[in-house]
Amino acid sequence: MSSAAVMDRRALLRGGMAAIVPVLAQRPTQDTGSAAPLRQPELAGRPRDRITDYENDPFIIGVERRLRCTCGCNLDVHTCRTTDFTCTYAPQLHREVVALVEQNKSAEEILAAFVAEYGETILMAPPKEGFNWAAYLLPGIVIGIVGSVIAWVLIRRSRMAAPAPAASNKESPGALSFTELSEDDATRLQAELQRLEQ
C-alpha cells in the first residue's frame, strides 16, 4: 500500500470529521429537568391507587410491618407495597388495614382480624405463646450446642497435636544410659568418639 493512499484516507477522515462535528455541536440538547409526557403509560406498570392520608401514617406502617405479604415475597406488607409495584396483594392488604383503622381498631385487634382471616402465617413473627416458643428458643439452643461441640473438638485436637514433653531416661523404657553400659562397651564407645574427633 502506498503512502499516498494512506494519506488520502487520512485526509478523507479529517474532512468527514470536520463536516460532522459542527453539525453535532449545533443540535439542540434535550431538557432533562422537565418531565416529558409518557406516550404509553401501560408500559410503566399498573396504575397506582389514589394516595390517602393513611399512606405514611406511622401507626399504619407499624401494623403493616408486622404483617407478611401473601404474594410469596416474604416481605412485610409496607415494604412490598412501596417497593414492588407489580404486586397486587400488598395494596389489597393495605386497604384492609386502612378499613380496620377507620373502624378505630387497635393494632392488636387488626392483627387478630388478619390472623382470623388468613391464619398465623400472615404474621411476620409467630406470637410468643404455646409451641411457638420453640421458634424463638430452639435456634439459640442449637447454636449453643453446636458451638460447644466445635470448641470441644478444637481443644481436643490442639491437645493431641501438642508435642509431648521430653522424658528422662529413667521414665522411658528401653533407653540406655552410660551408667548401664558394661565397662567394655563404655571403653569401645569412648575409643570411637575419640577416633571421630580426629
Backbone as a chain_set.jsonl record, in Angstrom:
{"seq": "MSSAAVMDRRALLRGGMAAIVPVLAQRPTQDTGSAAPLRQPELAGRPRDRITDYENDPFIIGVERRLRCTCGCNLDVHTCRTTDFTCTYAPQLHREVVALVEQNKSAEEILAAFVAEYGETILMAPPKEGFNWAAYLLPGIVIGIVGSVIAWVLIRRSRMAAPAPAASNKESPGALSFTELSEDDATRLQAELQRLEQ", "coords": {"N": [[0.854, -1.166, 0.0], [0.635, 2.135, -0.846], [2.132, 5.206, 0.335], [0.768, 7.416, -0.46], [-1.866, 6.576, -0.775], [-2.519, 6.025, 1.866], [-2.345, 8.565, 2.953], [-4.412, 9.799, 1.586], [-6.645, 8.512, 2.696], [-6.472, 9.367, 5.338], [-6.836, 12.079, 4.987], [-9.407, 12.066, 3.987], [-10.822, 11.079, 6.237], [-10.321, 13.156, 8.089], [-11.612, 15.26, 6.785], [-14.244, 14.332, 6.786], [-14.781, 14.22, 9.547], [-14.487, 16.903, 10.153], [-16.737, 17.878, 8.923], [-18.848, 16.646, 10.304], [-18.651, 17.27, 13.063], [-19.321, 20.105, 13.514], [-22.054, 19.975, 12.9], [-23.077, 18.253, 14.874], [-22.52, 19.803, 17.096], [-24.31, 21.893, 16.861], [-26.778, 20.802, 17.335], [-29.809, 20.9, 19.156], [-29.934, 20.5, 22.686], [-31.585, 18.129, 24.811], [-33.985, 18.951, 27.249], [-33.526, 17.859, 30.369], [-34.558, 18.446, 32.79], [-37.311, 18.882, 32.956], [-40.261, 16.902, 32.972], [-41.206, 14.785, 30.41], [-44.22, 14.034, 28.604], [-45.6, 10.799, 29.103], [-45.79, 8.497, 26.614], [-46.827, 5.903, 26.349], [-48.427, 4.877, 28.851], [-49.112, 2.387, 29.922], [-46.871, 0.835, 29.793], [-45.385, 1.503, 31.957], [-46.23, 0.113, 34.144], [-48.785, -1.063, 36.453], [-51.532, 1.134, 37.177], [-51.344, 3.332, 39.972], [-53.171, 3.442, 43.062], [-55.281, 6.023, 44.454], [-53.571, 8.254, 46.555], [-53.841, 8.19, 49.967], [-54.466, 9.77, 53.191], [-53.522, 7.932, 54.9], [-51.342, 6.639, 53.866], [-48.69, 7.181, 54.728], [-48.895, 7.11, 57.451], [-47.626, 6.629, 60.673], [-48.722, 4.715, 62.447], [-50.18, 2.992, 60.764], [-48.083, 2.069, 59.134], [-46.565, 0.769, 61.088], [-48.298, -1.359, 61.793], [-48.496, -2.664, 59.321], [-45.896, -3.512, 58.967], [-45.779, -5.669, 60.614], [-47.206, -7.575, 59.356], [-47.207, -10.168, 56.948], [-46.739, -10.157, 53.444], [-48.886, -11.763, 51.126], [-48.068, -12.561, 48.627], [-45.924, -14.167, 48.279], [-43.41, -13.155, 48.479], [-42.196, -12.888, 50.92], [-41.848, -10.506, 52.26], [-42.69, -7.735, 54.433], [-45.949, -6.164, 54.502], [-45.887, -3.352, 54.158], [-43.288, -2.858, 53.075], [-43.424, -4.374, 50.729], [-45.54, -3.155, 49.321], [-44.497, -0.661, 48.837], [-42.212, -1.049, 47.368], [-42.456, -3.048, 45.403], [-44.111, -2.631, 42.68], [-45.58, -4.204, 41.052], [-46.934, -6.019, 42.511], [-50.053, -7.223, 43.497], [-51.245, -7.99, 45.8], [-50.281, -6.714, 48.157], [-51.289, -3.962, 48.052], [-54.027, -4.537, 48.358], [-54.087, -5.74, 50.904], [-53.201, -3.539, 52.318], [-55.381, -1.787, 51.965], [-57.247, -3.196, 53.464], [-56.139, -2.964, 56.022], [-56.314, -0.178, 56.352], [-59.1, 0.113, 56.299], [-59.787, -1.208, 58.672], [-58.498, 0.43, 60.521], [-59.952, 2.758, 60.196], [-62.238, 1.947, 61.443], [-61.606, 2.348, 64.017], [-59.984, 0.417, 65.311], [-57.591, -1.211, 67.414], [-54.008, -1.891, 67.193], [-53.499, -4.551, 67.951], [-56.039, -5.651, 67.697], [-56.397, -5.403, 64.944], [-54.377, -7.078, 63.995], [-55.31, -9.476, 65.072], [-57.663, -9.755, 63.613], [-56.614, -10.176, 61.043], [-55.233, -12.569, 61.481], [-57.391, -14.218, 62.045], [-58.597, -14.269, 59.54], [-56.569, -15.025, 57.64], [-54.886, -16.805, 58.926], [-52.103, -17.813, 61.107], [-49.865, -17.575, 59.539], [-49.806, -15.147, 58.28], [-48.577, -13.364, 59.887], [-45.484, -11.684, 60.54], [-43.798, -12.567, 62.543], [-44.227, -15.338, 64.685], [-46.697, -15.474, 67.355], [-45.652, -15.153, 70.782], [-46.319, -17.653, 72.349], [-47.397, -20.794, 73.645], [-46.553, -23.565, 71.58], [-45.091, -22.044, 69.847], [-42.969, -20.891, 71.147], [-40.837, -22.529, 70.734], [-39.847, -21.77, 68.259], [-38.56, -19.437, 68.907], [-36.707, -20.146, 70.904], [-35.353, -22.528, 70.15], [-33.444, -22.122, 67.94], [-31.342, -20.677, 69.254], [-30.571, -22.515, 71.23], [-29.688, -24.673, 69.66], [-27.544, -23.452, 68.286], [-25.886, -22.915, 70.481], [-25.277, -25.552, 71.384], [-24.009, -26.68, 69.108], [-21.846, -24.9, 68.883], [-20.515, -25.469, 71.297], [-19.766, -28.158, 70.889], [-18.029, -27.87, 68.689], [-16.031, -26.268, 69.868], [-15.108, -28.044, 71.845], [-14.07, -30.124, 70.225], [-12.02, -28.734, 68.868], [-10.35, -27.959, 71.009], [-9.608, -30.461, 71.958], [-8.231, -31.502, 69.74], [-6.111, -29.682, 69.607], [-4.752, -30.266, 71.939], [-3.957, -32.887, 71.429], [-2.234, -32.503, 69.32], [-0.154, -31.119, 70.408], [3.322, -31.132, 71.215], [4.797, -33.807, 73.07], [6.245, -33.574, 76.314], [9.806, -33.822, 76.756], [10.996, -36.871, 77.83], [12.721, -38.165, 80.664], [15.583, -40.37, 80.845], [15.117, -42.303, 82.728], [12.387, -42.517, 82.818], [11.621, -43.41, 80.29], [11.14, -46.519, 78.89], [13.531, -49.018, 77.899], [15.518, -47.305, 77.025], [18.981, -46.661, 77.05], [21.5, -45.756, 79.392], [24.677, -44.222, 80.142], [25.5, -45.249, 82.513], [24.429, -47.769, 82.625], [25.872, -49.228, 80.814], [28.227, -51.764, 80.077], [31.647, -52.132, 81.222], [33.388, -52.768, 79.107], [31.885, -52.036, 76.862], [31.62, -49.299, 77.332], [34.293, -48.516, 77.132], [34.849, -49.097, 74.431], [33.033, -47.353, 73.231], [34.034, -44.9, 74.073], [36.515, -44.957, 72.742], [35.673, -44.915, 70.04], [34.451, -42.442, 69.911], [36.651, -40.756, 70.331], [38.131, -41.396, 68.039], [36.465, -40.377, 66.044], [36.605, -37.681, 66.553], [39.083, -36.976, 65.629]], "CA": [[0.0, 0.0, 0.0], [1.498, 3.314, -0.972], [1.914, 6.238, 1.348], [-0.214, 8.374, -0.991], [-3.197, 6.047, -0.474], [-2.728, 6.219, 3.304], [-2.57, 9.991, 3.165], [-5.733, 10.124, 1.088], [-7.623, 8.04, 3.68], [-6.415, 10.268, 6.498], [-7.433, 13.348, 4.575], [-10.84, 11.819, 3.896], [-11.337, 11.015, 7.609], [-10.291, 14.504, 8.656], [-12.658, 16.051, 6.143], [-15.535, 13.852, 7.286], [-14.93, 14.651, 10.947], [-14.667, 18.354, 10.137], [-18.106, 18.163, 8.496], [-19.817, 16.115, 11.267], [-18.545, 17.909, 14.383], [-20.157, 21.316, 13.636], [-23.479, 19.612, 12.87], [-23.411, 17.742, 16.202], [-22.427, 20.892, 18.068], [-25.447, 22.792, 16.709], [-28.03, 20.131, 17.688], [-30.316, 21.349, 20.464], [-29.904, 19.471, 23.727], [-32.888, 17.891, 25.418], [-34.13, 19.441, 28.615], [-33.774, 16.718, 31.255], [-35.132, 18.924, 34.04], [-38.771, 18.767, 32.955], [-40.721, 15.567, 32.609], [-41.952, 14.717, 29.159], [-45.39, 13.171, 28.773], [-45.367, 9.384, 28.834], [-46.638, 8.192, 25.461], [-47.516, 4.644, 26.582], [-48.393, 4.702, 30.302], [-49.267, 0.983, 30.317], [-45.541, 0.24, 29.883], [-44.786, 1.874, 33.237], [-46.76, -0.73, 35.203], [-50.2, -0.855, 36.743], [-51.76, 2.459, 37.771], [-51.407, 3.356, 41.431], [-54.409, 3.945, 43.644], [-55.212, 7.377, 44.997], [-52.814, 8.298, 47.803], [-54.682, 8.657, 51.07], [-53.726, 10.293, 54.346], [-53.002, 6.803, 55.651], [-50.193, 6.033, 53.186], [-47.463, 7.34, 55.513], [-49.204, 7.209, 58.87], [-46.752, 5.714, 61.414], [-49.485, 3.609, 63.017], [-50.461, 2.06, 59.668], [-46.805, 1.458, 58.755], [-46.212, -0.165, 62.164], [-49.132, -2.561, 61.674], [-48.151, -3.352, 58.075], [-44.58, -4.155, 59.123], [-45.973, -6.916, 61.369], [-47.977, -8.482, 58.501], [-46.473, -10.697, 55.789], [-47.468, -10.098, 52.179], [-49.264, -13.113, 50.714], [-47.689, -12.833, 47.232], [-44.822, -15.125, 48.269], [-42.115, -12.454, 48.501], [-41.72, -12.939, 52.307], [-41.643, -9.156, 52.774], [-43.867, -7.235, 55.129], [-46.901, -5.513, 53.591], [-45.443, -1.993, 53.847], [-42.134, -2.915, 52.17], [-43.851, -4.91, 49.44], [-46.369, -2.208, 48.564], [-43.72, 0.533, 48.473], [-41.072, -1.38, 46.513], [-42.832, -3.918, 44.287], [-45.333, -2.037, 42.151], [-46.322, -5.197, 40.279], [-47.681, -6.851, 43.457], [-51.448, -6.821, 43.656], [-51.708, -8.417, 47.121], [-49.951, -5.735, 49.187], [-52.271, -2.869, 48.115], [-55.296, -5.057, 48.887], [-53.911, -5.868, 52.359], [-53.119, -2.166, 52.833], [-56.75, -1.267, 52.04], [-57.901, -3.86, 54.595], [-55.62, -2.337, 57.247], [-56.904, 1.162, 56.434], [-60.514, -0.038, 56.664], [-59.864, -1.546, 60.101], [-58.104, 1.626, 61.29], [-61.09, 3.678, 60.152], [-63.223, 1.437, 62.405], [-61.0, 2.636, 65.327], [-59.447, -0.807, 65.911], [-56.203, -1.102, 67.862], [-53.075, -2.71, 66.408], [-53.708, -5.958, 68.3], [-57.308, -6.069, 67.105], [-56.173, -5.535, 63.498], [-53.597, -8.304, 63.789], [-56.194, -10.61, 65.37], [-58.579, -9.9, 62.475], [-55.856, -10.779, 59.95], [-54.977, -13.97, 61.842], [-58.655, -14.941, 61.896], [-58.919, -14.422, 58.118], [-55.506, -15.662, 56.859], [-54.107, -17.744, 59.733], [-50.895, -17.243, 61.72], [-48.803, -17.366, 58.553], [-49.838, -13.751, 57.841], [-47.726, -12.589, 60.787], [-44.049, -11.754, 60.254], [-43.217, -13.384, 63.619], [-45.318, -16.012, 65.399], [-46.898, -14.951, 68.709], [-44.847, -15.838, 71.803], [-47.189, -18.436, 73.223], [-47.522, -22.213, 73.305], [-45.484, -24.235, 70.846], [-44.312, -21.043, 69.111], [-41.735, -20.583, 71.882], [-39.755, -23.321, 70.131], [-39.27, -20.979, 67.162], [-37.695, -18.414, 69.493], [-35.652, -20.707, 71.744], [-34.626, -23.629, 69.526], [-32.214, -21.722, 67.228], [-30.288, -20.337, 70.209], [-30.103, -23.744, 71.87], [-28.919, -25.427, 68.667], [-26.274, -22.741, 68.071], [-25.066, -23.138, 71.672], [-24.793, -26.938, 71.395], [-23.041, -26.844, 68.017], [-20.639, -24.151, 69.257], [-19.818, -26.214, 72.354], [-19.143, -29.346, 70.286], [-16.884, -27.416, 67.886], [-14.974, -25.849, 70.791], [-14.557, -29.256, 72.46], [-13.247, -30.814, 69.225], [-10.807, -27.943, 68.622], [-9.469, -28.061, 72.183], [-9.08, -31.832, 71.992], [-7.219, -31.628, 68.68], [-4.905, -28.907, 69.932], [-4.022, -31.001, 72.974], [-3.354, -34.07, 70.815], [-1.184, -32.078, 68.404], [0.945, -30.508, 71.158], [4.419, -32.093, 71.414], [4.923, -34.336, 74.424], [7.499, -33.119, 76.936], [10.905, -34.8, 76.66], [11.037, -37.737, 79.01], [14.084, -38.506, 81.1], [15.954, -41.747, 80.529], [14.551, -43.201, 83.714], [10.968, -42.71, 82.545], [11.372, -44.109, 79.03], [11.647, -47.891, 78.954], [14.353, -49.459, 76.779], [16.609, -46.37, 76.726], [20.204, -46.984, 77.801], [22.329, -44.644, 79.849], [26.082, -44.616, 80.268], [25.704, -45.999, 83.751], [24.005, -49.138, 82.422], [26.794, -49.904, 79.893], [29.327, -52.525, 80.708], [32.932, -51.436, 81.112], [33.92, -52.99, 77.76], [31.127, -51.208, 75.919], [31.966, -47.905, 77.596], [35.637, -48.292, 76.592], [34.724, -49.07, 72.971], [32.335, -46.13, 72.864], [34.973, -43.797, 74.271], [37.513, -45.035, 71.666], [35.034, -44.497, 68.806], [34.254, -40.984, 69.979], [37.969, -40.13, 70.133], [38.518, -41.593, 66.629], [35.658, -39.489, 65.246], [37.028, -36.314, 66.773], [40.348, -36.737, 64.906]], "C": [[0.9, 1.229, 0.0], [1.15, 4.345, 0.082], [0.917, 7.278, 0.866], [-1.631, 7.914, -0.681], [-3.523, 6.217, 1.003], [-3.031, 7.671, 3.593], [-3.966, 10.4, 2.694], [-6.818, 9.67, 2.065], [-7.656, 8.959, 4.896], [-7.07, 11.603, 6.165], [-8.946, 13.206, 4.488], [-11.478, 11.769, 5.291], [-11.369, 12.395, 8.259], [-11.405, 15.36, 8.074], [-14.034, 15.645, 6.623], [-15.794, 14.302, 8.713], [-15.163, 16.156, 11.014], [-16.089, 18.713, 9.734], [-19.121, 17.732, 9.556], [-19.813, 16.886, 12.581], [-19.369, 19.192, 14.464], [-21.652, 21.0, 13.629], [-23.919, 19.108, 14.239], [-23.403, 18.845, 17.242], [-23.632, 21.808, 18.005], [-26.771, 22.147, 17.08], [-28.529, 20.625, 19.032], [-30.286, 20.193, 21.456], [-31.3, 19.342, 24.324], [-32.88, 18.405, 26.847], [-34.473, 18.258, 29.504], [-34.408, 17.143, 32.561], [-36.636, 18.792, 34.086], [-39.165, 17.377, 32.467], [-41.536, 15.645, 31.326], [-43.163, 13.819, 29.371], [-45.055, 11.738, 28.365], [-46.334, 8.956, 27.739], [-47.409, 6.895, 25.645], [-47.482, 4.345, 28.086], [-48.514, 3.257, 30.743], [-47.917, 0.281, 30.41], [-44.881, 0.52, 31.23], [-45.295, 1.014, 34.382], [-48.224, -0.408, 35.455], [-50.386, 0.518, 37.387], [-51.886, 2.353, 39.288], [-52.752, 3.887, 41.879], [-54.179, 5.371, 44.151], [-54.469, 7.327, 46.341], [-53.699, 8.913, 48.878], [-53.803, 9.233, 52.173], [-53.051, 9.17, 55.117], [-51.741, 6.192, 55.026], [-48.935, 6.062, 54.063], [-47.733, 7.51, 57.002], [-48.351, 6.204, 59.641], [-47.49, 4.521, 62.023], [-49.757, 2.549, 61.955], [-49.177, 1.324, 59.274], [-46.379, 0.436, 59.808], [-47.005, -1.46, 62.094], [-48.721, -3.358, 60.434], [-46.79, -4.039, 58.16], [-44.673, -5.455, 59.922], [-46.759, -7.952, 60.571], [-47.149, -8.888, 57.294], [-47.347, -10.588, 54.547], [-47.726, -11.525, 51.697], [-48.873, -13.438, 49.278], [-46.524, -13.812, 47.145], [-43.457, -14.471, 48.328], [-41.457, -12.507, 49.871], [-41.324, -11.571, 52.844], [-42.868, -8.753, 53.582], [-44.707, -6.422, 54.144], [-46.408, -4.123, 53.202], [-44.286, -2.011, 52.846], [-42.554, -3.386, 50.79], [-44.642, -3.868, 48.651], [-45.603, -0.959, 48.162], [-42.524, 0.217, 47.578], [-41.447, -2.208, 45.292], [-44.17, -3.437, 43.736], [-46.102, -2.997, 41.247], [-47.161, -6.082, 41.187], [-49.105, -6.326, 43.588], [-51.987, -7.177, 45.033], [-51.474, -7.346, 48.18], [-50.915, -4.549, 49.2], [-53.623, -3.312, 48.668], [-55.209, -5.185, 50.412], [-53.83, -4.491, 53.006], [-54.521, -1.577, 52.968], [-57.509, -1.909, 53.195], [-57.442, -3.257, 55.918], [-56.254, -0.964, 57.43], [-58.371, 1.07, 56.847], [-60.663, -0.364, 58.147], [-59.453, -0.371, 60.977], [-59.247, 2.625, 61.308], [-62.229, 3.223, 61.052], [-62.72, 1.602, 63.843], [-60.543, 1.376, 66.045], [-58.006, -0.545, 66.336], [-55.321, -2.02, 67.014], [-53.286, -4.191, 66.685], [-55.017, -6.484, 67.723], [-57.168, -6.268, 65.595], [-55.413, -6.821, 63.208], [-54.459, -9.539, 64.055], [-57.178, -10.838, 64.221], [-57.867, -10.551, 61.291], [-55.555, -12.25, 60.235], [-56.25, -14.793, 61.678], [-58.969, -15.203, 60.421], [-57.88, -15.256, 57.37], [-54.727, -16.722, 57.625], [-52.838, -17.082, 60.252], [-49.778, -16.995, 60.725], [-48.78, -15.939, 58.031], [-48.924, -12.886, 58.697], [-46.262, -12.76, 60.409], [-43.323, -12.601, 61.306], [-44.376, -14.051, 64.36], [-45.483, -15.434, 66.803], [-46.133, -15.795, 69.731], [-45.762, -16.542, 72.792], [-47.211, -19.871, 72.735], [-46.296, -22.779, 72.611], [-44.605, -23.253, 70.076], [-43.032, -20.646, 69.841], [-40.56, -21.369, 71.308], [-39.085, -22.539, 69.007], [-38.335, -19.902, 67.69], [-36.497, -19.017, 70.224], [-34.77, -21.727, 71.031], [-33.388, -23.18, 68.747], [-31.063, -21.37, 68.166], [-29.708, -21.566, 70.884], [-29.241, -24.547, 70.91], [-27.566, -24.766, 68.408], [-25.347, -22.951, 69.259], [-24.474, -24.539, 71.707], [-23.735, -27.147, 70.322], [-21.741, -26.104, 68.325], [-19.833, -24.87, 70.322], [-19.108, -27.441, 71.792], [-17.923, -28.945, 69.463], [-15.739, -26.99, 68.785], [-14.316, -27.063, 71.44], [-13.64, -29.991, 71.492], [-11.946, -30.056, 68.974], [-9.835, -28.024, 69.793], [-8.832, -29.439, 72.239], [-7.994, -32.023, 70.936], [-5.956, -30.861, 69.011], [-4.088, -29.596, 71.026], [-3.314, -32.224, 72.396], [-2.181, -33.683, 69.92], [0.007, -31.459, 69.132], [2.057, -31.544, 71.372], [4.512, -32.519, 72.881], [6.227, -33.844, 75.026], [8.546, -34.231, 76.865], [10.994, -35.577, 77.96], [12.485, -38.024, 79.379], [14.34, -39.981, 80.804], [15.336, -42.737, 81.505], [13.086, -43.507, 83.396], [10.725, -43.514, 81.285], [11.968, -45.509, 79.09], [12.475, -48.226, 77.712], [15.482, -48.517, 76.434], [17.802, -46.711, 77.618], [20.894, -45.717, 78.249], [23.749, -45.151, 79.988], [26.329, -45.432, 81.527], [25.314, -47.456, 83.591], [24.921, -49.902, 81.465], [27.849, -50.686, 80.68], [30.627, -51.758, 80.489], [33.525, -51.589, 79.723], [33.205, -52.097, 76.738], [31.465, -49.731, 76.1], [33.334, -47.571, 77.033], [35.577, -48.191, 75.073], [34.039, -47.78, 72.508], [33.257, -44.935, 73.001], [36.008, -43.779, 73.16], [36.923, -44.548, 70.346], [34.814, -42.98, 68.774], [35.58, -40.238, 69.763], [38.397, -40.244, 68.676], [37.731, -40.622, 65.737], [36.086, -38.029, 65.408], [38.3, -35.979, 65.982], [40.151, -36.448, 63.472]], "O": [[1.836, 1.315, 0.795], [0.053, 4.362, 0.64], [0.285, 7.954, 1.678], [-2.5, 8.726, -0.366], [-4.662, 6.518, 1.36], [-3.901, 7.968, 4.412], [-4.621, 11.236, 3.316], [-7.813, 10.372, 2.245], [-8.723, 9.288, 5.415], [-7.78, 12.176, 6.991], [-9.683, 14.116, 4.87], [-12.545, 12.344, 5.506], [-12.351, 12.752, 8.91], [-12.066, 16.102, 8.8], [-14.897, 16.494, 6.844], [-16.903, 14.719, 9.047], [-15.945, 16.63, 11.838], [-16.603, 19.748, 10.158], [-20.157, 18.381, 9.704], [-20.875, 17.128, 13.154], [-20.087, 19.353, 15.45], [-22.432, 21.689, 14.286], [-24.99, 19.473, 14.724], [-24.204, 18.819, 18.177], [-23.959, 22.449, 19.004], [-27.791, 22.833, 17.143], [-27.738, 20.756, 19.966], [-30.577, 19.05, 21.104], [-32.083, 20.291, 24.345], [-31.879, 18.298, 27.556], [-35.572, 17.709, 29.417], [-34.766, 16.289, 33.372], [-37.195, 18.605, 35.167], [-38.474, 16.768, 31.65], [-42.439, 16.471, 31.191], [-43.136, 12.935, 30.228], [-44.321, 11.505, 27.404], [-47.55, 9.039, 27.909], [-48.532, 6.778, 25.155], [-46.594, 3.628, 28.546], [-48.063, 2.917, 31.837], [-47.819, -0.77, 31.044], [-43.921, -0.155, 31.602], [-44.824, 1.174, 35.508], [-48.823, 0.414, 34.761], [-49.486, 1.008, 38.069], [-52.463, 1.401, 39.812], [-53.393, 4.674, 41.182], [-53.048, 5.845, 44.258], [-54.726, 6.446, 47.161], [-54.232, 10.01, 48.716], [-52.575, 9.192, 52.102], [-52.126, 9.409, 55.893], [-51.137, 5.301, 55.624], [-48.202, 5.075, 54.129], [-46.876, 8.006, 57.734], [-48.351, 5.023, 59.294], [-46.931, 3.427, 62.103], [-49.589, 1.355, 62.203], [-49.182, 0.105, 59.101], [-45.889, -0.641, 59.467], [-46.454, -2.54, 62.309], [-48.611, -4.583, 60.489], [-46.564, -5.047, 57.49], [-43.74, -6.257, 59.904], [-46.962, -9.073, 61.037], [-46.47, -8.058, 56.688], [-48.541, -10.885, 54.586], [-46.87, -12.395, 51.848], [-49.288, -14.468, 48.747], [-46.168, -14.245, 46.049], [-42.441, -15.16, 48.236], [-40.27, -12.2, 49.987], [-40.542, -11.485, 53.79], [-43.941, -9.341, 53.444], [-44.225, -6.039, 53.078], [-46.5, -3.747, 52.034], [-44.303, -1.258, 51.873], [-42.086, -2.852, 49.784], [-44.436, -3.715, 47.447], [-46.014, -0.26, 47.236], [-41.882, 1.14, 47.076], [-40.812, -2.078, 44.246], [-45.229, -3.787, 44.256], [-47.163, -2.644, 40.732], [-48.015, -6.824, 40.702], [-49.324, -5.128, 43.768], [-53.068, -6.723, 45.407], [-52.349, -7.088, 49.007], [-51.337, -4.147, 50.284], [-54.289, -2.549, 49.368], [-56.13, -4.792, 51.128], [-54.331, -4.292, 54.112], [-54.825, -0.935, 53.974], [-58.326, -1.251, 53.84], [-58.247, -3.059, 56.829], [-56.683, -0.619, 58.531], [-58.833, 1.869, 57.662], [-61.568, 0.148, 58.807], [-60.001, -0.193, 62.065], [-59.488, 3.273, 62.327], [-63.1, 4.023, 61.393], [-63.319, 1.07, 64.777], [-60.695, 1.272, 67.262], [-57.292, 0.235, 65.707], [-55.818, -2.82, 66.222], [-53.256, -5.004, 65.761], [-55.092, -7.639, 67.306], [-57.752, -7.195, 65.032], [-55.759, -7.564, 62.289], [-54.35, -10.536, 63.341], [-57.493, -11.982, 63.892], [-58.452, -11.39, 60.605], [-55.614, -13.083, 59.331], [-56.197, -15.936, 61.224], [-59.542, -16.239, 60.085], [-58.245, -16.103, 56.556], [-53.971, -17.476, 57.013], [-52.527, -15.946, 59.895], [-48.831, -16.272, 61.034], [-47.806, -15.552, 57.385], [-48.535, -11.795, 58.281], [-45.841, -13.845, 60.006], [-42.343, -13.277, 60.99], [-45.39, -13.409, 64.635], [-44.512, -14.951, 67.385], [-45.987, -17.005, 69.561], [-45.953, -16.089, 73.921], [-47.059, -20.128, 71.541], [-45.159, -22.511, 72.999], [-43.487, -23.597, 69.693], [-42.106, -20.121, 69.222], [-39.416, -20.922, 71.387], [-37.872, -22.64, 68.825], [-37.408, -19.495, 66.989], [-35.397, -18.467, 70.173], [-33.565, -21.783, 71.28], [-32.344, -23.818, 68.885], [-29.919, -21.734, 67.894], [-28.498, -21.655, 71.091], [-28.184, -25.048, 71.293], [-26.549, -25.454, 68.322], [-24.146, -23.145, 69.075], [-23.296, -24.703, 72.023], [-22.682, -27.725, 70.591], [-20.656, -26.62, 68.06], [-18.604, -24.885, 70.266], [-17.975, -27.733, 72.175], [-16.889, -29.61, 69.531], [-14.585, -27.314, 68.503], [-13.093, -27.105, 71.57], [-12.557, -30.433, 71.876], [-10.883, -30.669, 68.877], [-8.627, -28.144, 69.589], [-7.644, -29.566, 72.536], [-6.96, -32.634, 71.205], [-4.852, -31.327, 68.73], [-2.86, -29.511, 71.027], [-2.207, -32.563, 72.817], [-1.232, -34.454, 69.778], [1.07, -31.291, 68.536], [1.772, -32.702, 71.676], [4.335, -31.715, 73.796], [7.221, -33.711, 74.313], [8.22, -35.417, 76.909], [11.059, -35.001, 79.046], [13.356, -38.113, 78.514], [13.407, -40.741, 80.543], [15.064, -43.882, 81.144], [12.599, -44.605, 83.665], [9.73, -44.234, 81.2], [13.167, -45.667, 79.316], [12.162, -47.775, 76.61], [16.341, -48.873, 75.627], [17.638, -47.013, 78.801], [20.868, -44.709, 77.542], [23.997, -46.356, 79.957], [27.272, -46.22, 81.586], [25.805, -48.308, 84.332], [24.763, -51.113, 81.314], [28.276, -50.307, 81.77], [30.69, -50.845, 79.666], [34.11, -50.64, 79.201], [33.835, -51.49, 75.872], [31.583, -48.997, 75.119], [33.537, -46.475, 76.511], [36.187, -47.296, 74.488], [34.433, -47.191, 71.501], [33.264, -44.052, 72.144], [36.358, -42.705, 72.671], [37.598, -43.839, 69.601], [34.975, -42.334, 67.738], [35.614, -39.21, 69.087], [38.965, -39.3, 68.125], [38.283, -40.098, 64.769], [35.935, -37.234, 64.481], [38.557, -34.809, 65.699], [41.122, -36.229, 62.747]]}, "num_chains": 1, "name": "protein.A"}
